[in-house]
């Protein structure tokens, strides 16, 4: 089993517990906003992630750094949850907990997360048009796009949902053409 699968298995119960707590206390919107902001912040703070994942660093030091950086920025309950992760030596799975929590929120709110790989960044009009089309196709109330730019695709884009991959890339079309030419030229 890979580390990511194990991390996800450990993260899901924490995410579920926080989700249930946030619904019960009617603070889901605040915690969701905190986690969305925290997700972006952690993606841009590799040093902090490295520090929190370091087993040599004491839990007290991890608590201290989180207090200095985040206590005034997040909801009290979100901060308490982060301290629980530190106390239980689980702060190293924070990113997985955030992802699992947000998945639960999006699933509950009928928000579909769809990955899109594109050769070039989308203009706002293209992005909005794609979101509208995806809403129609998936019957989702909202669409959350996770866009990655991959210049190896040459042009076009690739859409990944939970169960489908739709490939509109030039790279894919060239590969299909090459296969077709191989079969035609073999005759």
Phi and psi in degrees as a GROMACS rama.xvg file:
@    title "Ramachandran Plot"
@    xaxis  label "Phi"
@    yaxis  label "Psi"
@TYPE xy
-79.437  163.143  UNK-2
-61.9795  -38.7115  UNK-3
-63.3233  -39.0369  UNK-4
-67.5299  -42.8005  UNK-5
-63.9377  -43.0962  UNK-6
-60.3283  -44.1475  UNK-7
-62.7523  -40.9412  UNK-8
-63.3199  -36.517  UNK-9
-75.7141  -35.1037  UNK-10
-72.1116  -35.4247  UNK-11
-58.3517  -45.6515  UNK-12
-61.4698  -36.5734  UNK-13
-65.4386  -44.5142  UNK-14
-62.9714  -43.3015  UNK-15
-63.3595  -43.0972  UNK-16
-63.2815  -44.3321  UNK-17
-65.84  -40.2136  UNK-18
-60.7775  -50.2789  UNK-19
-59.6754  -42.7094  UNK-20
-61.8196  -44.0757  UNK-21
-66.3308  -34.8845  UNK-22
-69.4114  -45.4331  UNK-23
-60.6607  -41.6489  UNK-24
-89.4088  0.220641  UNK-25
59.8857  41.8203  UNK-26
-125.594  22.388  UNK-27
-58.9567  -40.6048  UNK-28
-64.0366  -40.6818  UNK-29
-66.8754  -45.8474  UNK-30
-67.3019  -38.0305  UNK-31
-62.9192  -45.0504  UNK-32
-62.0944  -42.2973  UNK-33
-59.1477  -46.2509  UNK-34
-69.392  -36.0281  UNK-35
-63.6581  -43.8108  UNK-36
-67.7013  -40.1763  UNK-37
-64.8448  -37.6382  UNK-38
-60.1186  -46.0507  UNK-39
-64.5643  -45.2832  UNK-40
-59.5216  -45.188  UNK-41
-68.1555  -33.9638  UNK-42
-63.1239  -29.2395  UNK-43
-95.2959  -2.68231  UNK-44
-122.126  69.8848  UNK-45
-61.3692  -34.791  UNK-46
-64.5675  -39.9095  UNK-47
-65.5276  -44.3965  UNK-48
-59.7656  -44.7208  UNK-49
-60.068  -43.3196  UNK-50
-62.9161  -47.266  UNK-51
-67.7527  -30.1518  UNK-52
-83.3644  -10.5202  UNK-53
-74.1611  116.555  UNK-54
-70.9979  -16.4707  UNK-55
-75.5144  -28.7225  UNK-56
-74.2565  131.079  UNK-57
-70.4094  157.198  UNK-58
-62.807  -33.6295  UNK-59
-63.8046  -41.5439  UNK-60
-67.1079  -38.6433  UNK-61
-65.2163  -43.1123  UNK-62
-60.4373  -42.7454  UNK-63
-62.6538  -45.1454  UNK-64
-67.6691  -39.7663  UNK-65
-66.1323  -36.9871  UNK-66
-62.3025  -46.9337  UNK-67
-63.9426  -41.0144  UNK-68
-84.5591  -43.0416  UNK-69
-112.291  -21.8365  UNK-70
-54.0078  -42.6291  UNK-71
-81.8222  -8.57376  UNK-72
-98.6571  -19.188  UNK-73
-122.824  163.894  UNK-74
-57.6169  148.901  UNK-75
-56.441  -44.023  UNK-76
-67.9719  -35.5382  UNK-77
-63.2484  -44.491  UNK-78
-64.4963  -41.3576  UNK-79
-60.0026  -39.7991  UNK-80
-63.4253  -42.5045  UNK-81
-60.404  -37.8959  UNK-82
-68.914  -34.0697  UNK-83
-62.533  -43.5515  UNK-84
-61.2595  -40.286  UNK-85
-64.3948  -48.2349  UNK-86
-61.1744  -31.6853  UNK-87
-96.0261  12.9356  UNK-88
56.4498  39.6159  UNK-89
-119.549  8.46441  UNK-90
-64.235  -22.5704  UNK-91
-66.7509  -14.837  UNK-92
-105.621  17.7917  UNK-93
-54.859  -46.1131  UNK-94
-62.0532  -38.5172  UNK-95
-68.2378  -37.6612  UNK-96
-64.3539  -43.9203  UNK-97
-60.4466  -46.5427  UNK-98
-60.8709  -45.8242  UNK-99
-64.7162  -41.5227  UNK-100
-61.7374  -48.7046  UNK-101
-63.6717  -35.5837  UNK-102
-60.6605  -43.3283  UNK-103
-61.4442  -43.5704  UNK-104
-63.8135  -46.741  UNK-105
-65.2307  -38.3159  UNK-106
-64.1855  -43.4508  UNK-107
-64.3961  -38.5753  UNK-108
-88.4174  6.80418  UNK-109
57.433  44.5171  UNK-110
-108.235  121.094  UNK-111
-93.8355  133.479  UNK-112
-96.6366  123.514  UNK-113
-126.507  129.989  UNK-114
-89.5946  135.206  UNK-115
-130.346  124.89  UNK-116
-106.292  133.787  UNK-117
-137.776  152.023  UNK-118
-73.3716  -32.8886  UNK-119
-134.373  149.769  UNK-120
-58.9669  143.914  UNK-121
-75.7036  145.791  UNK-122
-77.1245  159.936  UNK-123
-57.6212  -40.7739  UNK-124
-62.6161  -43.6446  UNK-125
-62.7244  -43.5305  UNK-126
-62.4919  -46.0141  UNK-127
-65.0794  -39.3595  UNK-128
-63.706  -43.973  UNK-129
-61.749  -43.4496  UNK-130
-60.2011  -44.1883  UNK-131
-60.9827  -45.8442  UNK-132
-63.0364  -41.6264  UNK-133
-67.4405  -35.1617  UNK-134
-59.8841  -45.1179  UNK-135
-63.3085  -43.0129  UNK-136
-70.7205  -34.1583  UNK-137
-100.926  -8.81169  UNK-138
58.4426  28.1053  UNK-139
-86.8586  149.423  UNK-140
-72.2475  -39.4612  UNK-141
-136.53  154.747  UNK-142
-122.347  131.619  UNK-143
-111.476  112.626  UNK-144
-89.4228  134.087  UNK-145
-112.217  103.678  UNK-146
-102.016  129.656  UNK-147
-121.595  140.982  UNK-148
-99.4639  123.411  UNK-149
-131.238  102.527  UNK-150
-66.8998  -16.6275  UNK-151
-68.5446  -13.6868  UNK-152
-74.9863  -11.5357  UNK-153
70.8552  -51.1101  UNK-154
-167.909  169.988  UNK-155
79.9214  -159.706  UNK-156
-155.826  162.913  UNK-157
-125.269  128.388  UNK-158
-111.093  129.804  UNK-159
-121.826  122.044  UNK-160
-110.585  -171.105  UNK-161
-60.5669  -37.6631  UNK-162
-121.184  -4.86325  UNK-163
-134.279  151.716  UNK-164
-126.46  122.37  UNK-165
-114.965  118.539  UNK-166
-111.583  108.675  UNK-167
-111.735  28.7547  UNK-168
-88.0156  152.159  UNK-169
-67.2713  -36.3001  UNK-170
-56.1986  -46.1336  UNK-171
-63.722  -43.2842  UNK-172
-63.1484  -39.3432  UNK-173
-65.7504  -38.8888  UNK-174
-64.2068  -41.5425  UNK-175
-64.0299  -42.1556  UNK-176
-62.504  -42.4226  UNK-177
-62.1639  -43.4622  UNK-178
-62.536  -43.7229  UNK-179
-61.5861  -45.2715  UNK-180
-64.3012  -37.4563  UNK-181
-60.4255  -44.5235  UNK-182
-69.9607  -36.5597  UNK-183
-70.5556  -42.0002  UNK-184
-75.2995  -18.7153  UNK-185
-72.8845  -21.5497  UNK-186
